[in-house]
Amino acid sequence: RADEWLLFDQETPSSCCARGLANGQMFTADGTLVISVSQEGLIRPLEPVGDVRDA
């Protein structure tokens, strides 16, 4: 049910070199695991570092 208490626990076991990994688990009030998720992210700058443009 959507109106019951849920706990979402998230951790980031790895974050390095513009990449990150996040893992999460959702539990009901009695401790039952109902979902687990993982997502990897990549972060890149909009412009290369050191790029100088004339105004």
C-alpha positions in Angstrom: 0.0 0.0 0.0 1.2 3.5 -0.8 0.0 4.9 2.5 2.2 2.7 4.7 5.6 3.5 6.2 8.7 2.6 4.0 12.4 3.1 4.7 14.8 3.8 1.8 18.4 3.1 2.6 21.0 4.3 0.1 24.8 4.0 0.0 27.5 5.0 -2.5 30.2 2.3 -2.5 32.2 3.9 -5.3 32.9 7.4 -6.4 36.0 8.2 -8.4 37.2 9.7 -11.7 33.9 11.5 -12.6 31.9 8.2 -12.0 29.7 7.2 -9.1 27.7 4.1 -8.1 24.7 4.2 -5.8 22.8 1.3 -4.4 19.5 1.5 -2.5 17.0 -0.8 -0.7 13.5 -0.2 0.4 11.9 -1.9 3.4 8.5 -2.1 4.9 7.8 -1.3 8.6 8.3 -5.0 9.5 11.7 -5.1 7.8 10.7 -6.9 4.6 12.9 -5.9 1.6 10.5 -4.8 -1.2 12.9 -3.3 -3.8 16.6 -2.9 -4.5 18.1 -0.5 -7.0 21.5 0.5 -8.4 22.5 3.4 -10.6 25.8 4.5 -12.1 26.4 8.1 -12.9 28.9 9.9 -15.1 29.8 13.5 -14.6 31.4 15.6 -17.4 32.1 19.3 -17.6 30.2 21.3 -20.2 33.5 22.8 -21.4 36.9 21.2 -21.3 39.0 22.3 -18.3 41.3 25.2 -19.3 39.1 26.2 -22.3 39.3 30.0 -22.5 37.0 31.9 -24.9 37.1 35.6 -25.9 34.1 37.6 -24.7 
